[in-house]
Amino acid sequence: MKFGQIVEDIKTLKIQGAENVAKAAIDAWAIAKDKKKATKVLVSLRPTEPMLRNALKYLNSGKDPEELKKEIDEELQKIATFGSRLIGKESLVYTHCHSSTVEAILKKAKLEGKKLEVHATETRPDYQGRITAANLAKAGIKVTLYVDSAAPSAMRDADMMLIGCDAITAYGGIINKIGSQLFAKVATEMGIPVYVACHSLKFDTSTRYGKVEKIEERSDTEVWPNHPRGVKIVNNVFDFVSQDYISAMITELGVMPYAALVERLKGEKPFLFGD
């Protein structure tokens, strides 16, 4: 695939999921002649994607593209293993949006013979929840799809809320698809543990210096095509989920509280902290 086509596919959301976006960016960087220009273009495509930025930073420091992709795939399997251990023999899991990492955990649990049921919310306006539902059903996992406003009903009797994330910040929480903050708060109030599954490359070290992770805002026509004049539409793609609503983070380093993960990264992933 050509550089321009990959760029277009990332920009138009044809390629979704932070891991998939990062791997596509790695491929695009690998075939680009001007690495510096390619890096600038790729970084500009998705402002709320530190995994993409960290992967490119790694490549520009001399990392082999194929080796990096292999590491990401291998570490995804580690996350799946850690995450599946949290799922009981009979479990109801609530999830929101689409995350390849969450999918990997659920499929791992299914392969281990666990009796698993998933409730997912549709995730307007792009309905990524439908991707989750379709993929899980194809994998033989019992799944029910709810509209977003029915999230409290979707998570009733759930053993856990399991979501992915697009960015880990240094200021006390993560960034994930819009709705995640509200639903994590509701789950916490209902006594349901909230787990966030993601790769550590999603840690945005620039937030250590006071930078606030940029929240991507997309076209209002995604929400309401041809809406009436005078109606303003806000289409923020992501929101911030406080660590107060996160029971634990699931990464390739294991399962641990949010604060413990940030400290662990300093020793395990010093590359991320190279300024």
QUISULDA-V719548 format. One line per field, one symbol per residue. ss: DSSP state (2 for helix, 1 for strand, 0 for the rest). phi: phi as a letter, one per 40 degrees, with the letter a starting at -180 (. if undefined). psi: psi as a letter, one per 20 degrees, with the letter a starting at -180 (. if undefined). A space follows every 10 residues. Layout:
ss->???
phi->???
psi->???
This chain:
ss->0022222222 2000000222 2222222222 2000222222 2222200002 2222222222 0000222222 2222222222 2222000001 1111110002 2222222222 2000111111 1000000222 2222222200 0111110222 2222000001 1110001100 0011111002 2222222220 0001111002 2210222220 0000001002 2200000000 0000010111 1122200111 1001110222 2222222202 22200
phi->.cdcccdccc ccgcbbgdcc cccccccccc cccccccccc cccccbcbac cccccccccc chccdccccc cccccccccc cccccccccb abbbabgbbc ccdccccccc ccgccbbbbb bcgcccfccc cdcccccccg ccbbbbcdcc ddccccgcca bbbcacabbc bgibbaddhc cccccccccc gccbbbbacc ccccccccbg ccdcccbbdc cccacfcccg ccbbbccbac bcccbbcabb bcchbacdcc cdccccccbd dcccc
psi->qqghgggghg hjjhoqpggh gghhhggghh ipgnhggggg gghignhlmh hgghghgggi jjppghhghg ggghhhhggg gghhhiprho qpppqpapph ggghgghghg hjjqoppppq qhmqiilihh gggghhhhjj ppqppqqgij ghhhipjqhq poraqhpprj kkarprqphg gghhgggghj kpqoppprqi ijpnihihji ppppopprqh ihgnplqqpi opppmphrrp oqihjogqqo aiiaprqghh ggghhhhhmh hhjo.
